[in-house]
Amino acid sequence: MQGKSIFDLCLGFPKEVANGLKQEKAVYKKIDGSLISEICNYDDKILKFFVDAKLCEENLMVQIDFNFVSSLRLAMELNSNQAVKLMLNNVFEINSIEYQEMMMLDFPKFLDQ
């Protein structure tokens, strides 16, 4: 998948993006079978330690991939304007500091567009 999430692959389909944005945080914040889950041998207490120590992160609805490109920027570059609108509305509705770094990385590209 070249570092892309399932969400990133659906950016050209706003209906699927809208459905994905309706998911509860508990559904997407922890993915069973992830590398950190295997390292922790699927023990939630050890996983919580890594998260609290900021040695790993929980998943966000809009993520940055291995190339430091967020789902928002990818959608913008694909001219998926409806997907960008849906995701930005969701990020502003959540209004969490977790998304601040991602927005700061993408802000110069947003201004260029």
BELRAHU-V391652 format. One record per pair of residues at least 24 apart in sequence whose C-alpha atoms are under 10 Angstrom apart, sorted by the first residue. I is the first residue (numbers start at 1). GAP is how many residues later the second one is. D is the distance in Angstrom with one decimal. If there is no record, write none. Layout:
i: [I	I]
gap: [GAP	GAP]
d: [D	D]
This chain:
i: [2	2	2	3	3	3	3	4	4	4	4	4	4	4	4	5	5	5	5	5	7	7	7	7	8	8	8	8	8	8	8	8	9	9	9	10	10	11	11	11	11	11	11	11	11	11	11	11	11	11	12	12	12	12	12	12	12	13	13	13	14	14	14	14	14	14	14	14	15	15	15	16	17	17	17	17	17	18	18	18	18	18	20	20	21	21	21	21	21	21	21	22	22	23	24	25	25	25	26	27	28	28	28	28	29	29	29	29	29	30	30	30	30	31	31	57	58	59	60	60	60	61	61	61	61	61	62	62	62	62	62	62	63	63	64	64	64	64	64	64	68	68	68	69	69	69	70	70	70	70	71	71	72	72	72	72	73	73	73	73	73	73	73	74	76	76	76	77	77	77]
gap: [63	64	65	61	62	63	64	59	60	61	62	63	65	66	67	57	58	59	60	66	54	55	56	64	54	55	57	62	63	64	66	67	62	65	66	65	73	60	61	63	64	65	67	68	69	70	71	72	73	76	63	66	67	68	69	70	71	67	69	70	66	67	68	69	70	71	72	73	67	68	71	67	65	66	67	69	70	64	65	68	69	72	41	67	40	41	65	66	68	69	70	39	68	38	37	34	35	36	33	32	30	31	32	33	28	29	30	31	32	27	28	29	30	27	28	41	40	39	31	38	39	26	29	30	33	38	25	26	28	29	37	40	36	39	35	37	38	39	41	42	34	37	38	33	36	37	32	33	35	36	31	35	30	31	34	38	29	30	32	33	34	36	37	32	33	34	37	32	33	36]
d: [9.1	8.5	9.8	9.4	5.8	5.6	7.9	9.3	8.9	6.2	8.0	9.6	9.6	9.6	8.8	9.6	8.4	9.5	7.9	8.8	8.5	8.2	9.2	7.8	8.8	9.0	9.3	8.8	5.8	8.9	7.6	7.9	9.4	9.8	9.7	9.5	9.1	8.0	9.0	8.1	5.9	9.4	8.2	9.5	6.6	9.5	9.0	6.0	8.5	9.9	7.6	7.6	8.5	5.8	9.1	8.8	7.3	8.2	8.8	7.5	7.9	8.9	6.1	5.1	9.0	9.5	8.0	9.8	9.2	8.6	9.8	9.2	9.2	6.4	9.5	7.6	8.0	9.5	7.8	6.6	8.3	9.5	8.3	9.9	7.1	9.2	8.0	7.5	9.9	7.1	9.7	9.8	9.2	8.8	9.7	8.9	8.1	7.9	9.8	9.8	8.6	6.3	7.2	7.1	8.9	5.2	4.3	6.1	7.9	9.2	6.0	6.3	9.3	8.6	7.8	9.8	9.8	10.0	9.9	7.9	8.0	8.6	8.7	8.4	9.9	9.3	7.4	9.3	9.2	7.9	8.0	8.6	8.5	7.6	9.9	9.6	6.8	10.0	9.4	10.0	8.6	8.1	9.3	8.5	8.2	7.8	6.7	8.5	8.4	7.4	9.5	9.8	9.1	8.7	7.9	9.3	9.7	9.4	9.4	6.3	9.1	7.4	7.6	9.9	9.0	8.0	8.2	9.3	9.8	8.8]
